[in-house]
Amino acid sequence: MSKRLPAIDVDAPSGSVTHLPLSSHAVDPRIVLSSIGEAVYDWDIATDALSWSGNAPALIGVEDAERVATGAGFNTLLDPVSPTTRAEAILLSETKDSGSGVPYRFSFVIRKTPGQSLWFEDSGRWFAGANGRAATAHGVVRRIEAPGEGDHRENPASNFDGLTGAYLRGPFIRLMADDIEKARAVSRTAVLFLVAINDLAFISQSYGFEAADEVIAGVARRVLGVLRRTDRIVRYSNTKLGILLTVFNGEGVEEAAHRIMGAVSAEPIQTSSAAIAVKLQMGCAVAPRDAADPILLLRQAEEALAEARIATDRPFIAYQPDSGKLEAQLQNITASDDVVRALNERRILIALEPVLSAQTRVLQFYEALVRVRTTEGEILGAGAIIPMAERLGLVQFVDIRVLELAIRHLVENPHHRLSVNVSIRTTITSEWMAALSTLAVSHPGVPDRLIIEITETAAMADVEATSIIVERIKTLGMRVAIDDFGSGHTSFRSLRALPVDILKIDGVFVQNLTRSTDDRFFVRTLIDLANHLGVQTVAEWVQDEEAAAMLAEWGVTFVQGEHCGLAMVPVIENPPELLQATG
């Protein structure tokens, strides 16, 4: 005779057990899991609704069940040392659901008090919706004993990143506290570096995600090659690594940083796609001098790395307490708001500056220059917004807006041609390339009337990378110009590697052409070189007829500047041919 088993009502209040008449062959496994102290949940990913078994609040340690009724609410409980979140474990999965769901497993931490942290394991299976993306998940949460125990002791590999072999963030932060205390006990320091790979987004876009992963793994290998056995490396995020030099002594912090950077950049990293040259940007903080708490030390290193990524001449910056930083940050927030407001309020405009044939002085195309209208209606030049946008990392949004305006003008004016300046960093963004691709598909007659201008110094910083960008633009049917040519004293050999259509000679060398023999020699040499390569030329900042005639005699293709016409802002409300002067 089979024995009837007591069942548990999963919706009963925590601590109470309701015996229900279930046959032995019909026991709900979810009820069994709840009976042994494991909380069961369903997650509707589309609505973010989390449905828990009744014992979940007591297990997790929350009094208000509503606090864990959504995925977002549950995430607010997680301690920063948690290696990952449920959303990351599921939504970043590269495995496809073939119909039976995809398993997942991860750990997380909830900090009850400053001295008490609760560790949990979360395991389950997610299922895809009609679009192939994760739609629902069912899982179980259970307590694990403590850091370094339970499953972490049984499966130490769970502490490490499979791609790089570095620690995962959670285990790394747990170990940092001990390392900092050990350094302090012997009156030494521990140095934390955060490392970003320069232009990793461009590498991913140009060579593919696999190549980017190979670069990250290669950087980790080279860093490990110069660390001591007691030092640690962490996969801090998808794009960043962290390095902890424990019980630091001997060389200076900056010397250690340059030693690590030198080991990485000594030669290109070989990937399955290409050999890729890699440079790093680094920020660091020192414990216990800057902070003894691991989380605070990480924030300080992040702040230093953020400064290094903005600075063009300092790839490494150490954290420095500065009372003036708060004021500067507030100023940046205000400036950022100004840029975003100008974009949202459609106060970013383009002014059209004519570019003429040097031989006939007939209009050939316009250069679209950035302008911004103030809230009072005054129209200001690019200097009022572009430097600020570049400093704040917002220039790509300005570039995209200018591209939109240029496209609209070309659609409305089928007899016009335009050139548009763009930051080299903008060209590697998927949004900008997507806008160009959409243009080529939606407006077949427009691409061959658009010229994309890239500055010489940016283009020549990485000729191979720029060459890929240029080829992509030209594949879409547009022409490419190198702007401010001559300002960087580019080697002519590098120029031959770029399939550009137009060279725009920097106006610095043109404006004094009639008075400087050195400038005349330099400009004429550039024109001869371009003609030899079959590349058209534009002389910028042409001030008078004498200079224009001289340039035409030397064989320059186009002239541009005050002598050729002022930049004008199209009056959108009126016919496109009516222009408003901006000086």
Beta strands, then each sheet from edge to edge (+ up, - down):
strand 1: 5-6
strand 2: 21-22
strand 3: 39-44
strand 4: 49-52
strand 5: 102-113
strand 6: 116-128
strand 7: 134-144
strand 8: 167-168
strand 9: 189-197
strand 10: 232-235
strand 11: 240-248
strand 12: 269-270
strand 13: 275-276
strand 14: 280-287
strand 15: 316-318
strand 16: 348-357
strand 17: 363-373
strand 18: 379-380
strand 19: 418-421
strand 20: 450-455
strand 21: 479-485
strand 22: 502-505
strand 23: 536-539
strand 24: 558-560
strand 25: 568-570
strand 26: 579-581
sheet 1: 1+ 2-
sheet 2: 4+ 3- 7+ 6- 5+
sheet 3: 8+ 10+ 11- 9+ 14- 15-
sheet 4: 12+ 13-
sheet 5: 18+ 17- 16+ 24- 23- 22- 21- 20- 19-
sheet 6: 25+ 26-
end
